[in-house]
Amino acid sequence: MSERKLDRSGGQPLWKQLQQELVRRLRAGEFDDLFPGELALVEEYQVSRHTVRQALGKLRADGLIVAERGRQPRVATSPEIRQPMGALYSLFSSVEASGLPQHSVVRALDVRADGVIASRLDLEASIPLVYLERVRFAGDEPLALDRVWLPASLAEGLLDADFSHTSLYNELAERTGLRLDHGREDIRAVNPTPAERALLHCPADAAAFSINRLGHAQGRKIEWRHTVVRGDRFALAAEFSAHAGYRLAPAAAGTALA
């Protein structure tokens, strides 16, 4: 392996030069098959291991590589599903728009009572709720674990629906005439539980998005949804402008993850 030269005149820190050089090589596709380890970079650039770690730390912070202690760094894969923030969306539609086939494995579809969820919908604790739990697939791999509660008085007609390949919102509109018109989402980065990681086939180093949604229709709360989405397959995108600006609302105080 030939030594690559960095400018040692002191004009720019060595770690910064190395980071920029690695970005250039990464974008040129040199590391598509294998990203070099720390010791290989030390030898190739004749710098200290500390310098290499600083450069890799910046690449990791920028989302360009995935690097864990004791493991070979690798190029981060681009998420397959992108979802605009601030839009009332269907995960079904987002996957379909990406060009990937989608289907769901329904784990539960029944009527049950849940006092905690009922309170979030401003209902009495004993009110029956339609509960739908699905593992959502994009292509051949799981994308999300989706759990939804709706008042049974409004949504009981959904119990006959086949949710293996359809949108909840489409079925809700067709069977009940209800369409969500606004809502709120709280989104957090989490480490999936062992059970969630197994269901979603999450890599050992992959985090996830935990999304709580409260959906409204015709002036009342009708949907509480908790979704765990694989962070290595899903991304959120936002737009901004000089006129409208860009603002993210903080999560509501005291909101708990279901």
Helices and strands as residue ranges (DSSP letters): H 14-27, H 38-45, H 49-61, E 65-66, E 74-75, E 81-84, H 91-97, E 102-112, H 115-120, E 129-138, E 141-151, H 152-155, G 156-160, H 168-176, E 182-190, H 194-200, E 208-217, E 220-230, E 234-237
